[in-house]
Amino acid sequence: MNAIITASELASESAGTRPPALLDIRWQLGGPHQRPAYESGHIPGAVFVDLDAELAGPVGAGGGGRHPLPDPEAFGAVMRRAGISQDTPVVVYDGGQGWAAARAWWLLRWAGHTRVRVLDGGLAAWSGPLSAEIPAPAAGDFAPVPGSLPLLDADGAAALARSGLLLDARAAERYRGDVEPIDRVGGHIPGAVSAPTSANVAEDGRFLAPDALAERFKALGAAEGEVGVYCGSGVSGAHQVLALEIAGFPSALYAGSWSEWSSDESRPVATGPDPQ
């Protein structure tokens, strides 16, 4: 199954005999909560899922960064309440940036669900009707089996930066350490290569064609060997993993990402435009 779906394909499937389950993952980093926007209008049948509360675990002293992975059973309960079963086709979308939808896509795939796609371009690409009706789907039976996608911890990310290719999906100025608006310190994991997530998409927010993405990642060194990705807290990094999959490159996510790495003062920090 393809990792993304166009708005026209979604409209066609939604009118078919087995429409996909829809999850609305609208979210803004540091912005207003998106539940009110969902309630004012969403793709008919879509269930709202809160990224901070339901696609991440509680932030604590045990590591995991600003968006730790959720407890698998808690995540499974959220998905079951949304009507997701093991064989349910699922489409996730957000407001258009794609990061939050990719986080949901990655979590479902990591937890063993094989039939999940991201709406390319998000809600901004949808030209069909919107609904204010809050759906109440029948409970599903999805039971997460974590580990279906590769996952890195901090030590694994550091090792991969030396032995393979570790991509930093944040903006280039954060990679260089010029600015750091969120985390303790700016810079990057030594050996990581700057690869801002924004370069995965065109101006309309839709992913570049697979061959264009493949050329991008080959130029960054992804032609052979292991590939890993990190970002600030494991959200935009999931978008990079999705782009790599579209391009034909499997990759591992360091979910704790820079927020976890930089919180430990014993870990080295590189600055400037070069991996070092």
BELKA-V86652 format. One line per field, one symbol per residue. phi: phi as a letter, one per 30 degrees, with the letter a starting at -180 (. if undefined). A space follows every 50 residues. Layout:
phi = ???
This chain:
phi = .ddbbdddddddddcddbdddcbcceabdicddcedddddlbdejdcdbd ddcbcadddaddjjidbeddeeddddddddddjdcdcddbbcbbdkdjdd ddddeddddedjdcbbbcddjiedddcddcbcdddbdddcbdbebejdbd bccddddddddccbbcccddedddedjdbadbcdbdjbdejdcdaeeedd bdddiddddedddddeddddjcdaidbbbbbdbicddddddddddedjcd accdddhdddeddcddddbcbjdcei
